[in-house]
Structures are given as structure tokens and as C-alpha cells.
Amino acid sequence: MGGGKAAHRSEWEYAARGPEGRLFPWGNAIDGTRLNYCDANCTGGPNDPTIDDGYADTAPVGSYPAGASGCGALDLAGNVREWVADWYGRYPSADQVNPAGPASGESRIPRGGSWLDTTDDVRSANRGENNPDYVRHKVGFRCAARR
């Protein structure tokens, strides 16, 4: 159930899934108490009425410390989808560290799902694709730097 070698995962995906290739930052099972997704408060799509996180849409950053990834990163599932720098395309077949995908393209990748998404779309393994000028209230970005 891991989902591939770590050497084939992008930097964002590795931070979210860890070397084990977990489906979610905390493990392989959905846990509605560890992220903000389309729960009982969500009226914009198919929702999960068994979870009530108290938010009708986005939650404050860091509201789900129990949902941290193995490297300690917060909010890598749910809340808002995050743009990553990579162009959408197939990962290279040969092992690489932090594969970036194609050098150019027409679509960029949002990762992590949002408050408006179902459990399948908030999986850390899920990759979307959108035109770079796509704007929606469920998509954001994260500022990050290597240490």
C-alpha cells in the first residue's frame, strides 16, 4: 500500500508521505480529526457527515497538529490545495532524488486536497493538474526553504 519508491517522489510528496509512502501524512487510513476536509459543515460537495471539525471552509493554519507528517510538516492534507513548482507529467522511470517532472508544460500541480474535497482527493499521493492561471478559493501555496 506504500505507493512506490521514495526516489520517485517529489520533494512535497516525500515530506507528506515519508519514506514509507503513506497515503496520508499520519498513516494509511483517513482520520477526520487530523485534517480539514468536506465534513458535516461542508455544503459545497459530497461530505462526510460523521466528522464535524467546526469549520465550514478553511481552518487556521496549524489547527491539526495530530495530522503532522513524519518530518513534522503541518497541513499537507486538507484545508487548501497547495501549488508546487513542478509541471504536470509522468515521473521519470529511473530513480531520481526529488524528480521535477517535465521541464515545461501547460499544467502545474496542486497537492494535498482542500476543505472542499473528499477523502480520496486529500490523499498525499493524489496529484491534480491545473493551468497556472487557475484561481479558486480552495487553492493556495506554502513558502518553504531548505535548512
KAZI-V257154 format. One record per backbone hydrogen bond with DSSP energy under -1.0 kcal/mol. NH is the residue of the N-H (numbers start at 1). CO is the residue of the C=O. E is the energy in kcal/mol with one decimal. If there is no record, write none. Layout:
NH&CO&E + NH&CO&E
This chain:
8&5&-1.6 + 9&6&-1.8 + 14&10&-2.7 + 15&11&-2.3 + 16&12&-2.0 + 17&13&-2.9 + 18&14&-2.6 + 21&18&-1.3 + 22&17&-2.1 + 24&27&-2.7 + 34&31&-2.5 + 38&117&-2.4 + 39&37&-1.6 + 40&51&-3.0 + 42&39&-1.6 + 48&38&-2.0 + 51&48&-1.4 + 63&60&-1.5 + 67&64&-2.0 + 68&65&-1.4 + 69&73&-2.5 + 72&69&-2.1 + 78&112&-3.2 + 79&36&-2.6 + 80&78&-1.5 + 81&138&-2.9 + 82&111&-3.0 + 83&140&-2.4 + 84&109&-2.3 + 88&107&-3.3 + 96&7&-1.2 + 108&130&-3.0 + 109&86&-1.1 + 111&82&-2.7 + 115&79&-2.2 + 117&114&-1.6 + 124&23&-2.9 + 126&123&-1.4 + 128&110&-1.9 + 130&108&-2.2 + 134&131&-2.2 + 139&136&-1.7 + 140&81&-3.7
